[in-house]
Amino acid sequence: MNDIVKEFGRLRFRQANETDLEYIMQVEFTKENAQFVIPYPVEQHRETLNSKNAIHLIVETIDGKEKIGFLMIAGLDNPFKEIEFTRIIMDVKGQGYGREALKMLKSWAFDDLKFHRGWLDCKEHNARALHLYESEGFVREGLIRETILSETGEYESLVILGILDREYFAEK
């Protein structure tokens, strides 16, 4: 089940499978990444690996030789054509892969799957990701204040960002 979902520039998305779970867990739980997400136990990833409503995608180089990160997408069966970008985690940083993966993700959601709206949440202190999302057309739609209790015992807030199909196509 190494189905290629989309190719774009230097990268491609490949549907993840059971053998990718070790890599997904490793990337999600590295200190650099774990501070910006709510890490899931392996069982939760396994459950949603490729269900009717959700999918995990491995981001890799176009030749398939190097894994760059992974995505977790939900809402694939949403009747209102709204897709949630649950995880966008890059393992290889500082080379523009995050921006390229986000561009490809928007193209897949709007050009290929014909969704009306895409959205995600981002921890308020993740300035690097917030800058990227906003520079790629996502609009801040709200703030969920102090909704997550961190491992340090402090509450963290989530910024909700969204993009509509017409905004994506106008940007294109």
C-alpha positions as CSV (number, residue, x, y, z in Angstrom):
1,M,0.0,0.0,0.0
2,N,2.6,2.6,-1.1
3,D,0.1,4.6,-3.1
4,I,1.4,7.9,-4.3
5,V,-1.3,10.5,-3.6
6,K,0.3,13.6,-5.1
7,E,3.6,14.9,-6.5
8,F,4.7,18.5,-6.6
9,G,8.2,20.0,-7.1
10,R,10.7,18.2,-4.9
11,L,8.2,16.2,-2.9
12,R,5.5,13.6,-3.0
13,F,2.8,12.4,-0.6
14,R,2.5,8.7,-0.1
15,Q,-0.3,7.0,1.8
16,A,1.2,5.8,5.1
17,N,0.9,2.2,6.2
18,E,1.6,0.1,9.3
19,T,5.4,0.0,8.6
20,D,5.5,3.9,8.8
21,L,4.1,4.1,12.3
22,E,7.6,3.9,13.9
23,Y,8.7,6.9,11.8
24,I,5.5,8.8,12.6
25,M,6.0,8.2,16.3
26,Q,9.7,9.2,16.1
27,V,9.0,12.4,14.3
28,E,6.0,13.4,16.5
29,F,7.8,12.8,19.8
30,T,11.1,14.5,19.0
31,K,11.4,17.5,21.5
32,E,11.5,20.0,18.6
33,N,8.1,18.8,17.3
34,A,6.3,17.5,20.5
35,Q,6.2,21.0,22.0
36,F,3.9,22.1,19.2
37,V,1.4,19.2,19.0
38,I,-0.5,17.0,21.3
39,P,1.3,13.7,20.7
40,Y,-0.9,10.7,20.1
41,P,-0.1,7.2,21.4
42,V,0.7,4.7,18.7
43,E,-2.7,3.1,19.1
44,Q,-4.5,6.3,18.2
45,H,-2.3,6.7,15.1
46,R,-3.0,3.0,14.2
47,E,-6.7,3.5,14.6
48,T,-6.8,6.6,12.2
49,L,-4.0,5.5,9.9
50,N,-6.2,5.2,6.9
51,S,-9.8,5.1,8.0
52,K,-12.9,6.3,6.0
53,N,-12.6,9.8,7.5
54,A,-8.8,10.2,8.0
55,I,-5.5,9.5,6.3
56,H,-1.8,9.7,7.2
57,L,0.5,10.8,4.4
58,I,4.3,10.4,4.4
59,V,6.0,13.5,2.9
60,E,9.1,12.3,1.0
61,T,11.4,13.3,-1.7
62,I,10.1,12.9,-5.2
63,D,12.3,9.8,-5.7
64,G,11.1,8.3,-2.5
65,K,14.6,8.0,-1.0
66,E,14.1,10.3,2.0
67,K,11.2,10.8,4.4
68,I,10.7,14.5,5.1
69,G,7.7,14.4,7.5
70,F,4.1,13.4,7.8
71,L,0.6,14.7,7.6
72,M,-2.6,13.6,9.2
73,I,-5.8,14.7,7.5
74,A,-9.3,14.3,8.8
75,G,-12.8,15.1,7.4
76,L,-12.3,13.2,4.1
77,D,-16.0,12.1,4.3
78,N,-17.3,15.5,5.5
79,P,-20.6,16.2,3.6
80,F,-19.9,20.0,3.9
81,K,-16.6,19.6,2.0
82,E,-14.5,20.8,5.0
83,I,-11.1,19.1,5.5
84,E,-9.0,19.4,8.6
85,F,-5.2,19.4,8.5
86,T,-4.7,17.7,11.8
87,R,-0.9,17.3,11.6
88,I,1.7,18.9,9.4
89,I,5.0,17.8,10.9
90,M,8.3,18.2,9.1
91,D,11.2,16.1,10.2
92,V,13.7,18.0,7.9
93,K,13.6,21.7,8.7
94,G,15.1,24.8,7.2
95,Q,15.0,23.7,3.5
96,G,11.6,25.0,2.4
97,Y,10.0,21.6,2.6
98,G,7.3,22.8,5.0
99,R,6.1,25.5,2.6
100,E,6.3,23.1,-0.4
101,A,4.3,20.5,1.5
102,L,1.7,23.1,2.5
103,K,1.3,24.2,-1.1
104,M,0.9,20.6,-2.3
105,L,-1.6,19.9,0.5
106,K,-3.8,22.9,-0.5
107,S,-3.6,21.8,-4.2
108,W,-4.6,18.3,-3.2
109,A,-7.5,19.5,-1.0
110,F,-8.9,22.1,-3.5
111,D,-7.8,21.1,-7.0
112,D,-8.0,17.3,-6.6
113,L,-10.6,16.6,-3.8
114,K,-12.7,19.8,-4.5
115,F,-13.1,20.7,-0.8
116,H,-14.7,24.1,0.1
117,R,-12.7,24.8,3.2
118,G,-9.5,23.7,4.9
119,W,-8.6,24.4,8.5
120,L,-6.1,23.7,11.2
121,D,-5.2,24.7,14.7
122,C,-1.8,25.8,15.9
123,K,-0.4,26.5,19.3
124,E,-0.3,30.2,19.9
125,H,3.4,30.1,20.7
126,N,4.4,28.4,17.4
127,A,5.4,31.6,15.7
128,R,7.2,29.9,12.8
129,A,4.2,27.8,11.8
130,L,1.7,30.7,12.2
131,H,3.9,32.8,9.9
132,L,4.0,30.0,7.3
133,Y,0.2,29.4,7.4
134,E,-0.7,33.1,7.1
135,S,1.8,33.6,4.3
136,E,0.2,30.8,2.5
137,G,-3.3,32.3,2.7
138,F,-4.7,30.9,5.9
139,V,-6.7,33.4,7.9
140,R,-6.9,33.5,11.7
141,E,-10.5,32.6,12.6
142,G,-10.3,32.4,16.3
143,L,-8.5,31.7,19.5
144,I,-9.3,28.9,21.9
145,R,-7.9,30.3,25.1
146,E,-6.0,28.0,27.5
147,T,-7.5,24.8,26.2
148,I,-4.5,22.5,26.5
149,L,-2.7,21.5,29.7
150,S,0.9,21.1,28.8
151,E,3.3,18.7,30.5
152,T,4.7,21.6,32.5
153,G,1.3,22.3,34.0
154,E,0.7,25.4,32.1
155,Y,-2.3,26.0,29.9
156,E,-1.8,26.7,26.2
157,S,-4.0,28.4,23.6
158,L,-4.8,27.3,20.1
159,V,-5.2,29.6,17.1
160,I,-7.7,28.4,14.5
161,L,-6.8,29.2,10.9
162,G,-8.8,28.5,7.8
163,I,-8.7,28.9,4.0
164,L,-11.6,28.8,1.6
165,D,-11.5,27.3,-1.9
166,R,-12.1,30.8,-3.5
167,E,-9.2,32.2,-1.5
168,Y,-6.9,29.4,-2.7
169,F,-7.9,29.9,-6.3
170,A,-7.6,33.7,-6.1
171,E,-4.1,33.3,-4.7
172,K,-3.2,30.8,-7.5
